[in-house]
């Protein structure tokens, strides 16, 4: 098994676990204000996991990608992040 794929999968499992834990906390507190705070904190976790997972994947592919293709991938990730974080 590829170490790069394993690390990417572990990060996604961590992200999913955080999401499930947040949902359980919302149910436990049963208050709209606290649920909004928890939900807002998840808005930080998602992009961080996305960036980390993409970075690990790109590092794993760096020896197989030409410089031009690498620039296109980075441009695509940048567009994704702008779309996600722009309000």
N, CA and C of each residue as an Amber inpcrd file, in Angstrom:
protein
   261
   0.8490000  -1.1870000   0.0000000   0.0000000   0.0000000   0.0000000
   0.8870000   1.2400000   0.0000000   0.5070000   2.1910000  -0.8150000
   1.2610000   3.4250000  -0.9400000   1.1310000   4.2620000   0.3410000
   2.2540000   4.7730000   0.8170000   2.2360000   5.6240000   2.0140000
   1.4720000   6.9190000   1.7670000   1.5700000   7.4250000   0.5460000
   0.8770000   8.6720000   0.2120000  -0.6330000   8.4580000   0.2870000
  -1.1140000   7.3700000  -0.3210000  -2.5450000   7.0770000  -0.2960000
  -3.0010000   6.8190000   1.1360000  -2.1980000   6.1070000   1.9120000
  -2.5390000   5.8380000   3.3100000  -2.6710000   7.1330000   4.1010000
  -1.7380000   8.0600000   3.9170000  -1.8050000   9.3370000   4.6360000
  -3.0300000  10.1490000   4.2100000  -3.3290000  10.1420000   2.9150000
  -4.5060000  10.8720000   2.4350000  -5.7790000  10.2690000   3.0250000
  -5.8550000   8.9500000   3.0570000  -7.0350000   8.2790000   3.6060000
  -7.1650000   8.5400000   5.1060000  -6.0410000   8.5240000   5.8170000
  -6.0870000   8.7890000   7.2620000  -6.5540000  10.2100000   7.5560000
  -6.1220000  11.1580000   6.7490000  -6.5940000  12.5360000   6.9360000
  -8.0990000  12.6360000   6.7050000  -8.5970000  11.9440000   5.6910000
 -10.0390000  11.9600000   5.4180000 -10.8110000  11.2550000   6.5340000
 -10.2540000  10.1810000   7.0880000 -10.9000000   9.5220000   8.2320000
 -10.9270000  10.4520000   9.4360000  -9.8480000  11.1800000   9.6480000
  -9.8010000  12.1570000  10.7350000 -10.8600000  13.2310000  10.5210000
 -10.9600000  13.7210000   9.2990000 -11.9520000  14.7420000   8.9820000
 -13.3660000  14.2330000   9.2360000 -13.6450000  13.0190000   8.7970000
 -14.9660000  12.4310000   9.0220000 -15.2620000  12.2390000  10.4970000
 -14.2570000  11.8430000  11.2550000 -14.4320000  11.6630000  12.6970000
 -14.7290000  12.9840000  13.3920000 -14.0620000  14.0260000  12.9440000
 -14.3170000  15.3580000  13.5060000 -15.7420000  15.7890000  13.1910000
 -16.1970000  15.5420000  11.9660000 -17.5650000  15.9040000  11.5690000
 -18.5970000  15.1560000  12.4130000 -18.3940000  13.8580000  12.5920000
 -19.3290000  13.0560000  13.3970000 -19.3180000  13.5200000  14.8470000
 -18.1360000  13.7950000  15.3800000 -18.0330000  14.2800000  16.7580000
 -18.7610000  15.6140000  16.9220000 -18.6200000  16.4830000  15.9310000
 -19.3040000  17.7800000  15.9830000 -20.8200000  17.5910000  15.9820000
 -21.3080000  16.6740000  15.1540000 -22.7510000  16.4220000  15.1140000
 -23.2460000  15.8820000  16.4560000 -22.4790000  15.0060000  17.0600000
 -22.8700000  14.4670000  18.3730000 -22.8560000  15.5510000  19.4460000
 -21.8780000  16.4510000  19.3630000 -21.8430000  17.5650000  20.3250000
 -23.0480000  18.4760000  20.1570000 -23.4230000  18.7280000  18.9100000
 -24.6130000  19.5520000  18.6690000 -25.8410000  18.9120000  19.3020000
 -25.9810000  17.6130000  19.1310000 -27.1260000  16.9130000  19.7170000
 -27.0630000  16.9320000  21.2460000 -25.8590000  16.7860000  21.7810000
 -25.7080000  16.7650000  23.2440000 -26.0550000  18.1120000  23.8640000
 -25.5520000  19.2020000  23.2680000 -25.8190000  20.5220000  23.8330000
 -27.2500000  20.9790000  23.5790000 -27.8050000  20.6110000  22.4420000
 -29.2020000  20.9010000  22.1220000 -29.5340000  22.3970000  22.2510000
 -28.5870000  23.2410000  21.8280000 -28.7870000  24.6910000  21.8400000
 -28.3330000  25.2560000  20.5020000 -29.1560000  26.1110000  19.9270000
 -28.8520000  26.6570000  18.6030000 -27.5410000  27.4340000  18.6090000
 -27.3260000  28.2330000  19.6410000 -26.1210000  29.0610000  19.7040000
 -24.8660000  28.2020000  19.7050000 -24.8600000  27.1610000  20.5270000
 -23.6830000  26.2860000  20.5920000 -23.5260000  25.4800000  19.3100000
 -24.6280000  25.0760000  18.7030000 -24.5620000  24.3380000  17.4440000
 -23.9440000  25.2120000  16.3390000 -24.2860000  26.5050000  16.3410000
 -23.6980000  27.4130000  15.3530000 -22.2020000  27.5910000  15.5630000
 -21.7840000  27.6560000  16.8120000 -20.3580000  27.7850000  17.1130000
 -19.6100000  26.5330000  16.6410000 -20.1680000  25.3740000  16.9320000
 -19.5560000  24.1150000  16.5040000 -19.4980000  24.0570000  14.9790000
 -20.5890000  24.4180000  14.3330000 -20.6370000  24.3980000  12.8690000
 -19.6220000  25.3650000  12.2720000 -19.4700000  26.5190000  12.8780000
 -18.5060000  27.4970000  12.3850000 -17.0790000  26.9830000  12.5080000
 -16.8040000  26.2580000  13.5680000 -15.4520000  25.6960000  13.7260000
 -15.1630000  24.6540000  12.6450000 -16.1980000  23.9720000  12.1710000
 -15.9990000  23.0040000  11.0980000 -15.6280000  23.6930000   9.7840000
 -16.0220000  24.9450000   9.6400000 -15.6810000  25.6870000   8.4300000
 -14.1700000  25.8870000   8.3160000 -13.4660000  25.8340000   9.4290000
 -12.0080000  25.9320000   9.4110000 -11.3650000  24.5830000   9.1210000
 -11.9480000  23.5270000   9.6530000 -11.3600000  22.1910000   9.5330000
 -11.3950000  21.7040000   8.0900000 -12.5230000  21.8910000   7.4060000
 -12.6760000  21.3810000   6.0410000 -11.6010000  21.8500000   5.0770000
 -11.3960000  23.1670000   4.9330000 -10.3530000  23.6350000   4.0220000
  -8.9440000  23.2060000   4.4240000  -8.6850000  23.1250000   5.7170000
  -7.3590000  22.7060000   6.1710000  -7.0980000  21.2600000   5.7510000
  -8.0980000  20.3910000   5.9370000  -7.9550000  18.9890000   5.5320000
  -7.8160000  18.9030000   4.0170000  -8.5950000  19.6960000   3.2760000
  -8.5050000  19.7060000   1.8180000  -7.0970000  20.0890000   1.3660000
  -6.5580000  21.1460000   1.9290000  -5.2130000  21.5990000   1.5590000
  -4.1730000  20.5480000   1.9130000  -4.2750000  19.9770000   3.1130000
  -3.2960000  18.9810000   3.5440000  -3.3500000  17.7360000   2.6630000
  -4.5430000  17.2500000   2.3760000  -4.6900000  16.0550000   1.5530000
  -4.1870000  16.3080000   0.1370000  -4.5380000  17.4450000  -0.4270000
  -4.0830000  17.7850000  -1.7730000  -2.5690000  17.9350000  -1.8200000
  -2.0100000  18.5580000  -0.8020000  -0.5560000  18.7310000  -0.7380000
   0.1480000  17.3830000  -0.7020000  -0.3460000  16.4780000   0.1220000
   0.2650000  15.1500000   0.2080000   0.1760000  14.4470000  -1.1430000
  -0.9730000  14.5420000  -1.7910000  -1.1280000  13.9260000  -3.1050000
  -0.1990000  14.5290000  -4.1460000  -0.0700000  15.8530000  -4.1300000
   0.8140000  16.5100000  -5.0940000   2.2740000  16.1730000  -4.8530000
   2.6630000  16.0740000  -3.6040000   4.0420000  15.6730000  -3.2960000
   4.2850000  14.2540000  -3.8030000   3.2850000  13.3920000  -3.6300000
   3.4120000  12.0270000  -4.1170000   3.5000000  11.9460000  -5.6330000
   2.8740000  12.8950000  -6.3320000   2.8970000  12.9080000  -7.7950000
   4.0060000  13.7770000  -8.3820000   4.7180000  14.4870000  -7.5590000
   5.6580000  15.4940000  -8.0520000   6.6930000  14.9190000  -9.0070000
   7.0950000  13.6780000  -8.8230000   8.0810000  13.1030000  -9.7300000
   7.4590000  12.6770000 -11.0590000   6.1290000  12.5770000 -11.1260000
   5.4440000  12.1410000 -12.3470000   4.8440000  13.2980000 -13.1450000
   4.7430000  14.4770000 -12.5450000   4.1300000  15.6250000 -13.2140000
   5.1940000  16.5300000 -13.8150000   4.9180000  17.0200000 -15.0140000
   5.8000000  18.0270000 -15.5930000   5.5220000  19.3560000 -14.8810000
   6.4130000  20.2970000 -15.0700000   6.2540000  21.6020000 -14.4150000
   4.9600000  22.2850000 -14.8800000   4.6490000  22.1670000 -16.1650000
   3.4320000  22.7930000 -16.6940000   2.1750000  22.2020000 -16.0820000
   2.1170000  20.8880000 -15.9720000   0.9540000  20.2310000 -15.3750000
   0.8390000  20.5670000 -13.8900000   1.9810000  20.6690000 -13.2310000
   1.9830000  21.0210000 -11.8120000   1.3870000  22.4130000 -11.6060000
   1.7230000  23.3460000 -12.4900000   1.1730000  24.7040000 -12.4030000
  -0.3390000  24.6670000 -12.6070000  -0.8330000  23.8560000 -13.5590000
  -2.2710000  23.7430000 -13.7890000  -2.9880000  23.1710000 -12.5720000
  -2.3940000  22.1770000 -11.9360000  -3.0040000  21.5940000 -10.7410000
  -3.0510000  22.6290000  -9.6260000  -1.9790000  23.3520000  -9.4250000
  -1.9540000  24.3950000  -8.3900000  -2.9690000  25.4940000  -8.6890000
  -3.1160000  25.8470000  -9.9600000  -4.1120000  26.8510000 -10.3330000
  -5.5210000  26.3470000 -10.0200000  -5.7710000  25.0760000 -10.2820000
  -7.0780000  24.4920000  -9.9750000  -7.3640000  24.4840000  -8.4840000
  -6.3770000  24.1110000  -7.6930000  -6.5490000  24.1040000  -6.2340000
  -6.7730000  25.5220000  -5.7300000  -6.0570000  26.4730000  -6.2960000
  -6.2450000  27.8720000  -5.9090000  -7.6650000  28.3380000  -6.2130000
  -8.1650000  27.9660000  -7.3910000  -9.5490000  28.3320000  -7.7420000
 -10.5500000  27.6960000  -6.7810000 -10.3110000  26.4420000  -6.4050000
 -11.1700000  25.7830000  -5.4300000 -11.1870000  26.5290000  -4.1060000
 -10.0140000  26.8990000  -3.6290000  -9.9280000  27.5770000  -2.3410000
 -10.5870000  28.9440000  -2.4000000 -10.4170000  29.6610000  -3.4910000
 -11.0880000  30.9650000  -3.6340000 -12.5870000  30.7770000  -3.6090000
 -13.0770000  29.7710000  -4.3230000 -14.5070000  29.4990000  -4.3450000
 -15.0600000  29.0950000  -2.9940000 -14.2930000  28.3470000  -2.2340000
 -14.7380000  27.8810000  -0.9190000 -14.7050000  29.0110000   0.1080000
 -13.6300000  29.7620000   0.1000000 -13.4340000  30.7500000   1.1640000
 -14.0330000  32.1150000   0.8550000 -14.3510000  32.3850000  -0.3970000
 -14.9430000  33.6730000  -0.7720000 -16.3890000  33.7400000  -0.3010000
 -16.7720000  34.8630000   0.2580000 -18.1360000  34.9820000   0.7810000
 -19.0080000  35.7630000  -0.1230000
